[in-house]
Amino acid sequence: MTSGNVTSDVENEPIFAARLTPHRSLSPTGFMLVMLALVSCSFTAGLAFWMMGAWPIVGFFGLDILLVQFAFRMNYRAARASEDVVVFRDRLMVRRTTPNGKWTEFTLNPYWARLEVDHHPEIGVTGVNLTSHGRRYPIASFLGPHERESFATALSSALAEARAHPV
């Protein structure tokens, strides 16, 4: 038996929830294959230069491999960033997580929050912003134009539903 005020679980269920992450087209296996191909080419060319007597060039081939690997590692590290957007009947929560795991969160009232979508005639959707009480919050900045458009459409529908069914 329960006592006290009983609240409906409908209020706590999200209307919309999305986790946005940057897209990376190269898988870890693909990365290993690219690095293997680069090492093979560099080793072959370095061996040729070594045999010609230009042995200092071999060090530059090794430096190239290290720089390419560093660039890919930084790219994969940046891919750990994410944004969680959740719409409830009484609030809109956005949580941004940086690549190093730190996060910031802001909560807006869905009745006051407005979705602004920036369009470019050739590119498509270039920006998605939430505005409330004079503040502007850019979201979905690392998505492509088509992904931003579908996200903005879904979020707009969720905000309309939250406004239509007040708590």
Rosetta constraint file for C-alpha pairs under 8 A:
AtomPair CA 2 CA 6 HARMONIC 7.98 0.50
AtomPair CA 7 CA 11 HARMONIC 7.85 0.50
AtomPair CA 8 CA 12 HARMONIC 7.61 0.50
AtomPair CA 9 CA 13 HARMONIC 6.29 0.50
AtomPair CA 11 CA 88 HARMONIC 7.15 0.50
AtomPair CA 11 CA 89 HARMONIC 6.20 0.50
AtomPair CA 11 CA 90 HARMONIC 7.61 0.50
AtomPair CA 11 CA 167 HARMONIC 6.93 0.50
AtomPair CA 12 CA 88 HARMONIC 6.79 0.50
AtomPair CA 12 CA 89 HARMONIC 7.84 0.50
AtomPair CA 13 CA 88 HARMONIC 6.57 0.50
AtomPair CA 14 CA 86 HARMONIC 6.46 0.50
AtomPair CA 14 CA 87 HARMONIC 5.64 0.50
AtomPair CA 14 CA 88 HARMONIC 4.58 0.50
AtomPair CA 14 CA 89 HARMONIC 7.39 0.50
AtomPair CA 15 CA 86 HARMONIC 7.58 0.50
AtomPair CA 15 CA 87 HARMONIC 5.50 0.50
AtomPair CA 15 CA 88 HARMONIC 5.42 0.50
AtomPair CA 15 CA 89 HARMONIC 7.00 0.50
AtomPair CA 15 CA 158 HARMONIC 6.24 0.50
AtomPair CA 15 CA 161 HARMONIC 7.79 0.50
AtomPair CA 15 CA 162 HARMONIC 7.35 0.50
AtomPair CA 16 CA 85 HARMONIC 7.79 0.50
AtomPair CA 16 CA 86 HARMONIC 5.58 0.50
AtomPair CA 16 CA 87 HARMONIC 5.04 0.50
AtomPair CA 16 CA 88 HARMONIC 7.17 0.50
AtomPair CA 16 CA 155 HARMONIC 7.30 0.50
AtomPair CA 16 CA 158 HARMONIC 5.90 0.50
AtomPair CA 17 CA 84 HARMONIC 7.28 0.50
AtomPair CA 17 CA 85 HARMONIC 5.66 0.50
AtomPair CA 17 CA 86 HARMONIC 4.31 0.50
AtomPair CA 17 CA 87 HARMONIC 6.41 0.50
AtomPair CA 18 CA 84 HARMONIC 5.73 0.50
AtomPair CA 18 CA 85 HARMONIC 5.24 0.50
AtomPair CA 18 CA 86 HARMONIC 6.47 0.50
AtomPair CA 19 CA 82 HARMONIC 6.82 0.50
AtomPair CA 19 CA 83 HARMONIC 5.72 0.50
AtomPair CA 19 CA 84 HARMONIC 4.46 0.50
AtomPair CA 19 CA 85 HARMONIC 6.44 0.50
AtomPair CA 20 CA 82 HARMONIC 5.47 0.50
AtomPair CA 20 CA 83 HARMONIC 4.99 0.50
AtomPair CA 20 CA 84 HARMONIC 6.23 0.50
AtomPair CA 20 CA 85 HARMONIC 7.93 0.50
AtomPair CA 20 CA 140 HARMONIC 6.84 0.50
AtomPair CA 20 CA 143 HARMONIC 7.87 0.50
AtomPair CA 21 CA 79 HARMONIC 6.98 0.50
AtomPair CA 21 CA 80 HARMONIC 7.44 0.50
AtomPair CA 21 CA 81 HARMONIC 6.37 0.50
AtomPair CA 21 CA 82 HARMONIC 4.67 0.50
AtomPair CA 21 CA 83 HARMONIC 6.68 0.50
AtomPair CA 21 CA 142 HARMONIC 7.61 0.50
AtomPair CA 21 CA 143 HARMONIC 7.78 0.50
AtomPair CA 22 CA 79 HARMONIC 5.45 0.50
AtomPair CA 22 CA 80 HARMONIC 7.80 0.50
AtomPair CA 22 CA 81 HARMONIC 7.08 0.50
AtomPair CA 22 CA 82 HARMONIC 7.18 0.50
AtomPair CA 22 CA 142 HARMONIC 5.68 0.50
AtomPair CA 22 CA 143 HARMONIC 6.36 0.50
AtomPair CA 23 CA 79 HARMONIC 7.23 0.50
AtomPair CA 23 CA 143 HARMONIC 7.48 0.50
AtomPair CA 24 CA 76 HARMONIC 7.78 0.50
AtomPair CA 24 CA 79 HARMONIC 7.08 0.50
AtomPair CA 26 CA 30 HARMONIC 5.63 0.50
AtomPair CA 26 CA 31 HARMONIC 6.29 0.50
AtomPair CA 27 CA 31 HARMONIC 6.16 0.50
AtomPair CA 28 CA 32 HARMONIC 6.30 0.50
AtomPair CA 29 CA 33 HARMONIC 6.34 0.50
AtomPair CA 30 CA 34 HARMONIC 6.15 0.50
AtomPair CA 31 CA 35 HARMONIC 6.14 0.50
AtomPair CA 31 CA 72 HARMONIC 7.99 0.50
AtomPair CA 32 CA 36 HARMONIC 5.98 0.50
AtomPair CA 33 CA 37 HARMONIC 6.13 0.50
AtomPair CA 34 CA 38 HARMONIC 6.14 0.50
AtomPair CA 35 CA 39 HARMONIC 6.00 0.50
AtomPair CA 35 CA 65 HARMONIC 7.75 0.50
AtomPair CA 35 CA 69 HARMONIC 7.45 0.50
AtomPair CA 36 CA 40 HARMONIC 6.07 0.50
AtomPair CA 37 CA 41 HARMONIC 6.17 0.50
AtomPair CA 38 CA 42 HARMONIC 5.99 0.50
AtomPair CA 38 CA 65 HARMONIC 7.07 0.50
AtomPair CA 39 CA 43 HARMONIC 5.87 0.50
AtomPair CA 39 CA 65 HARMONIC 6.84 0.50
AtomPair CA 40 CA 44 HARMONIC 6.14 0.50
AtomPair CA 41 CA 45 HARMONIC 6.10 0.50
AtomPair CA 42 CA 46 HARMONIC 5.71 0.50
AtomPair CA 42 CA 61 HARMONIC 5.68 0.50
AtomPair CA 42 CA 62 HARMONIC 7.54 0.50
AtomPair CA 42 CA 65 HARMONIC 7.98 0.50
AtomPair CA 43 CA 47 HARMONIC 5.94 0.50
AtomPair CA 43 CA 61 HARMONIC 7.78 0.50
AtomPair CA 44 CA 48 HARMONIC 6.37 0.50
AtomPair CA 45 CA 49 HARMONIC 6.33 0.50
AtomPair CA 46 CA 50 HARMONIC 6.03 0.50
AtomPair CA 46 CA 55 HARMONIC 7.79 0.50
AtomPair CA 46 CA 57 HARMONIC 6.85 0.50
AtomPair CA 46 CA 58 HARMONIC 4.81 0.50
AtomPair CA 46 CA 61 HARMONIC 6.72 0.50
AtomPair CA 47 CA 51 HARMONIC 6.18 0.50
AtomPair CA 47 CA 58 HARMONIC 7.58 0.50
AtomPair CA 48 CA 52 HARMONIC 6.38 0.50
AtomPair CA 49 CA 53 HARMONIC 6.36 0.50
AtomPair CA 49 CA 54 HARMONIC 5.18 0.50
AtomPair CA 49 CA 55 HARMONIC 6.18 0.50
AtomPair CA 49 CA 57 HARMONIC 6.78 0.50
AtomPair CA 49 CA 58 HARMONIC 7.15 0.50
AtomPair CA 50 CA 54 HARMONIC 5.37 0.50
AtomPair CA 50 CA 55 HARMONIC 4.45 0.50
AtomPair CA 50 CA 57 HARMONIC 7.76 0.50
AtomPair CA 50 CA 58 HARMONIC 7.00 0.50
AtomPair CA 51 CA 55 HARMONIC 7.80 0.50
AtomPair CA 54 CA 58 HARMONIC 7.94 0.50
AtomPair CA 55 CA 59 HARMONIC 7.82 0.50
AtomPair CA 56 CA 60 HARMONIC 7.33 0.50
AtomPair CA 57 CA 61 HARMONIC 6.68 0.50
AtomPair CA 58 CA 62 HARMONIC 6.52 0.50
AtomPair CA 59 CA 63 HARMONIC 6.21 0.50
AtomPair CA 60 CA 64 HARMONIC 6.16 0.50
AtomPair CA 61 CA 65 HARMONIC 6.46 0.50
AtomPair CA 62 CA 66 HARMONIC 6.40 0.50
AtomPair CA 63 CA 67 HARMONIC 6.17 0.50
AtomPair CA 64 CA 68 HARMONIC 6.16 0.50
AtomPair CA 65 CA 69 HARMONIC 6.14 0.50
AtomPair CA 66 CA 70 HARMONIC 6.06 0.50
AtomPair CA 67 CA 71 HARMONIC 6.16 0.50
AtomPair CA 68 CA 72 HARMONIC 6.29 0.50
AtomPair CA 69 CA 73 HARMONIC 6.13 0.50
AtomPair CA 70 CA 74 HARMONIC 6.18 0.50
AtomPair CA 71 CA 75 HARMONIC 6.21 0.50
AtomPair CA 72 CA 76 HARMONIC 6.19 0.50
AtomPair CA 73 CA 77 HARMONIC 6.07 0.50
AtomPair CA 74 CA 78 HARMONIC 6.18 0.50
AtomPair CA 75 CA 79 HARMONIC 6.44 0.50
AtomPair CA 76 CA 80 HARMONIC 7.07 0.50
AtomPair CA 77 CA 99 HARMONIC 6.00 0.50
AtomPair CA 78 CA 99 HARMONIC 5.40 0.50
AtomPair CA 79 CA 99 HARMONIC 6.94 0.50
AtomPair CA 80 CA 98 HARMONIC 7.14 0.50
AtomPair CA 80 CA 99 HARMONIC 4.72 0.50
AtomPair CA 80 CA 100 HARMONIC 7.73 0.50
AtomPair CA 81 CA 96 HARMONIC 7.61 0.50
AtomPair CA 81 CA 97 HARMONIC 5.41 0.50
AtomPair CA 81 CA 98 HARMONIC 4.71 0.50
AtomPair CA 81 CA 99 HARMONIC 4.52 0.50
AtomPair CA 81 CA 100 HARMONIC 7.98 0.50
AtomPair CA 81 CA 101 HARMONIC 7.84 0.50
AtomPair CA 82 CA 96 HARMONIC 5.92 0.50
AtomPair CA 82 CA 97 HARMONIC 5.17 0.50
AtomPair CA 82 CA 98 HARMONIC 6.86 0.50
AtomPair CA 82 CA 99 HARMONIC 7.97 0.50
AtomPair CA 83 CA 94 HARMONIC 6.81 0.50
AtomPair CA 83 CA 95 HARMONIC 5.56 0.50
AtomPair CA 83 CA 96 HARMONIC 4.48 0.50
AtomPair CA 83 CA 97 HARMONIC 6.20 0.50
AtomPair CA 83 CA 139 HARMONIC 7.81 0.50
AtomPair CA 83 CA 140 HARMONIC 7.38 0.50
AtomPair CA 84 CA 93 HARMONIC 7.83 0.50
AtomPair CA 84 CA 94 HARMONIC 5.56 0.50
AtomPair CA 84 CA 95 HARMONIC 5.08 0.50
AtomPair CA 84 CA 96 HARMONIC 6.55 0.50
AtomPair CA 85 CA 92 HARMONIC 7.40 0.50
AtomPair CA 85 CA 93 HARMONIC 5.86 0.50
AtomPair CA 85 CA 94 HARMONIC 4.61 0.50
AtomPair CA 85 CA 95 HARMONIC 6.67 0.50
AtomPair CA 86 CA 92 HARMONIC 5.87 0.50
AtomPair CA 86 CA 93 HARMONIC 5.25 0.50
AtomPair CA 86 CA 94 HARMONIC 6.52 0.50
AtomPair CA 87 CA 91 HARMONIC 6.19 0.50
AtomPair CA 87 CA 92 HARMONIC 4.51 0.50
AtomPair CA 87 CA 93 HARMONIC 6.43 0.50
AtomPair CA 87 CA 110 HARMONIC 7.68 0.50
AtomPair CA 87 CA 158 HARMONIC 6.78 0.50
AtomPair CA 87 CA 159 HARMONIC 7.10 0.50
AtomPair CA 87 CA 162 HARMONIC 7.56 0.50
AtomPair CA 88 CA 92 HARMONIC 6.08 0.50
AtomPair CA 88 CA 162 HARMONIC 6.82 0.50
AtomPair CA 89 CA 110 HARMONIC 7.54 0.50
AtomPair CA 89 CA 162 HARMONIC 4.72 0.50
AtomPair CA 89 CA 163 HARMONIC 7.47 0.50
AtomPair CA 89 CA 165 HARMONIC 7.07 0.50
AtomPair CA 89 CA 166 HARMONIC 6.41 0.50
AtomPair CA 89 CA 167 HARMONIC 6.28 0.50
AtomPair CA 90 CA 109 HARMONIC 6.42 0.50
AtomPair CA 90 CA 110 HARMONIC 6.60 0.50
AtomPair CA 90 CA 162 HARMONIC 7.25 0.50
AtomPair CA 90 CA 166 HARMONIC 7.28 0.50
AtomPair CA 90 CA 167 HARMONIC 6.44 0.50
AtomPair CA 91 CA 107 HARMONIC 6.52 0.50
AtomPair CA 91 CA 108 HARMONIC 5.73 0.50
AtomPair CA 91 CA 109 HARMONIC 4.77 0.50
AtomPair CA 91 CA 110 HARMONIC 5.54 0.50
AtomPair CA 92 CA 107 HARMONIC 5.50 0.50
AtomPair CA 92 CA 108 HARMONIC 5.01 0.50
AtomPair CA 92 CA 109 HARMONIC 5.99 0.50
AtomPair CA 92 CA 110 HARMONIC 5.71 0.50
AtomPair CA 93 CA 105 HARMONIC 7.09 0.50
AtomPair CA 93 CA 106 HARMONIC 5.91 0.50
AtomPair CA 93 CA 107 HARMONIC 4.44 0.50
AtomPair CA 93 CA 108 HARMONIC 6.45 0.50
AtomPair CA 94 CA 105 HARMONIC 5.61 0.50
AtomPair CA 94 CA 106 HARMONIC 5.53 0.50
AtomPair CA 94 CA 107 HARMONIC 6.43 0.50
AtomPair CA 95 CA 103 HARMONIC 6.65 0.50
AtomPair CA 95 CA 104 HARMONIC 5.69 0.50
AtomPair CA 95 CA 105 HARMONIC 4.23 0.50
AtomPair CA 95 CA 106 HARMONIC 6.61 0.50
AtomPair CA 96 CA 103 HARMONIC 5.33 0.50
AtomPair CA 96 CA 104 HARMONIC 5.32 0.50
AtomPair CA 96 CA 105 HARMONIC 6.26 0.50
AtomPair CA 97 CA 101 HARMONIC 5.86 0.50
AtomPair CA 97 CA 102 HARMONIC 5.64 0.50
AtomPair CA 97 CA 103 HARMONIC 4.21 0.50
AtomPair CA 97 CA 104 HARMONIC 6.67 0.50
AtomPair CA 98 CA 102 HARMONIC 5.41 0.50
AtomPair CA 98 CA 103 HARMONIC 6.11 0.50
AtomPair CA 108 CA 112 HARMONIC 7.49 0.50
AtomPair CA 108 CA 113 HARMONIC 6.35 0.50
AtomPair CA 108 CA 132 HARMONIC 7.23 0.50
AtomPair CA 109 CA 113 HARMONIC 6.00 0.50
AtomPair CA 110 CA 114 HARMONIC 7.87 0.50
AtomPair CA 110 CA 159 HARMONIC 6.06 0.50
AtomPair CA 110 CA 162 HARMONIC 6.59 0.50
AtomPair CA 110 CA 163 HARMONIC 6.64 0.50
AtomPair CA 111 CA 159 HARMONIC 7.90 0.50
AtomPair CA 111 CA 162 HARMONIC 7.69 0.50
AtomPair CA 111 CA 163 HARMONIC 5.68 0.50
AtomPair CA 112 CA 132 HARMONIC 5.80 0.50
AtomPair CA 112 CA 133 HARMONIC 7.49 0.50
AtomPair CA 113 CA 130 HARMONIC 6.35 0.50
AtomPair CA 113 CA 131 HARMONIC 5.60 0.50
AtomPair CA 113 CA 132 HARMONIC 4.81 0.50
AtomPair CA 114 CA 130 HARMONIC 5.62 0.50
AtomPair CA 114 CA 131 HARMONIC 5.18 0.50
AtomPair CA 114 CA 132 HARMONIC 6.44 0.50
AtomPair CA 115 CA 128 HARMONIC 7.16 0.50
AtomPair CA 115 CA 129 HARMONIC 5.85 0.50
AtomPair CA 115 CA 130 HARMONIC 4.80 0.50
AtomPair CA 115 CA 131 HARMONIC 6.48 0.50
AtomPair CA 115 CA 152 HARMONIC 7.80 0.50
AtomPair CA 115 CA 156 HARMONIC 6.80 0.50
AtomPair CA 116 CA 128 HARMONIC 5.84 0.50
AtomPair CA 116 CA 129 HARMONIC 5.04 0.50
AtomPair CA 116 CA 130 HARMONIC 6.19 0.50
AtomPair CA 116 CA 131 HARMONIC 7.29 0.50
AtomPair CA 117 CA 125 HARMONIC 6.79 0.50
AtomPair CA 117 CA 126 HARMONIC 7.72 0.50
AtomPair CA 117 CA 127 HARMONIC 5.81 0.50
AtomPair CA 117 CA 128 HARMONIC 4.69 0.50
AtomPair CA 117 CA 129 HARMONIC 6.42 0.50
AtomPair CA 117 CA 152 HARMONIC 7.29 0.50
AtomPair CA 118 CA 125 HARMONIC 5.69 0.50
AtomPair CA 118 CA 126 HARMONIC 5.49 0.50
AtomPair CA 118 CA 127 HARMONIC 4.90 0.50
AtomPair CA 118 CA 128 HARMONIC 6.35 0.50
AtomPair CA 119 CA 123 HARMONIC 7.77 0.50
AtomPair CA 119 CA 124 HARMONIC 5.37 0.50
AtomPair CA 119 CA 125 HARMONIC 4.47 0.50
AtomPair CA 119 CA 126 HARMONIC 5.75 0.50
AtomPair CA 119 CA 127 HARMONIC 7.32 0.50
AtomPair CA 120 CA 124 HARMONIC 4.96 0.50
AtomPair CA 120 CA 125 HARMONIC 6.18 0.50
AtomPair CA 120 CA 126 HARMONIC 6.46 0.50
AtomPair CA 123 CA 145 HARMONIC 6.92 0.50
AtomPair CA 124 CA 145 HARMONIC 5.66 0.50
AtomPair CA 124 CA 146 HARMONIC 7.23 0.50
AtomPair CA 124 CA 149 HARMONIC 7.84 0.50
AtomPair CA 125 CA 145 HARMONIC 4.89 0.50
AtomPair CA 125 CA 146 HARMONIC 7.08 0.50
AtomPair CA 125 CA 148 HARMONIC 6.31 0.50
AtomPair CA 125 CA 149 HARMONIC 5.85 0.50
AtomPair CA 126 CA 145 HARMONIC 6.03 0.50
AtomPair CA 126 CA 148 HARMONIC 7.76 0.50
AtomPair CA 127 CA 138 HARMONIC 7.37 0.50
AtomPair CA 127 CA 139 HARMONIC 7.79 0.50
AtomPair CA 127 CA 140 HARMONIC 7.67 0.50
AtomPair CA 127 CA 141 HARMONIC 6.67 0.50
AtomPair CA 127 CA 148 HARMONIC 7.48 0.50
AtomPair CA 128 CA 138 HARMONIC 5.96 0.50
AtomPair CA 128 CA 139 HARMONIC 5.71 0.50
AtomPair CA 128 CA 140 HARMONIC 6.51 0.50
AtomPair CA 128 CA 141 HARMONIC 7.35 0.50
AtomPair CA 128 CA 148 HARMONIC 7.10 0.50
AtomPair CA 128 CA 152 HARMONIC 6.90 0.50
AtomPair CA 129 CA 136 HARMONIC 6.41 0.50
AtomPair CA 129 CA 137 HARMONIC 5.38 0.50
AtomPair CA 129 CA 138 HARMONIC 4.25 0.50
AtomPair CA 129 CA 139 HARMONIC 5.70 0.50
AtomPair CA 130 CA 136 HARMONIC 5.82 0.50
AtomPair CA 130 CA 137 HARMONIC 5.01 0.50
AtomPair CA 130 CA 138 HARMONIC 6.31 0.50
AtomPair CA 130 CA 139 HARMONIC 7.25 0.50
AtomPair CA 131 CA 135 HARMONIC 5.51 0.50
AtomPair CA 131 CA 136 HARMONIC 4.48 0.50
AtomPair CA 131 CA 137 HARMONIC 6.12 0.50
AtomPair CA 132 CA 136 HARMONIC 6.77 0.50
AtomPair CA 140 CA 148 HARMONIC 6.55 0.50
AtomPair CA 143 CA 147 HARMONIC 5.85 0.50
AtomPair CA 143 CA 148 HARMONIC 5.83 0.50
AtomPair CA 144 CA 148 HARMONIC 6.01 0.50
AtomPair CA 145 CA 149 HARMONIC 6.20 0.50
AtomPair CA 146 CA 150 HARMONIC 6.38 0.50
AtomPair CA 147 CA 151 HARMONIC 6.05 0.50
AtomPair CA 148 CA 152 HARMONIC 5.92 0.50
AtomPair CA 149 CA 153 HARMONIC 6.20 0.50
AtomPair CA 150 CA 154 HARMONIC 6.26 0.50
AtomPair CA 151 CA 155 HARMONIC 6.05 0.50
AtomPair CA 152 CA 156 HARMONIC 5.90 0.50
AtomPair CA 153 CA 157 HARMONIC 6.29 0.50
AtomPair CA 154 CA 158 HARMONIC 6.28 0.50
AtomPair CA 155 CA 159 HARMONIC 6.14 0.50
AtomPair CA 156 CA 160 HARMONIC 6.18 0.50
AtomPair CA 157 CA 161 HARMONIC 6.21 0.50
AtomPair CA 158 CA 162 HARMONIC 6.19 0.50
AtomPair CA 159 CA 163 HARMONIC 6.20 0.50
AtomPair CA 160 CA 164 HARMONIC 6.10 0.50
AtomPair CA 161 CA 165 HARMONIC 6.29 0.50
AtomPair CA 162 CA 166 HARMONIC 6.52 0.50
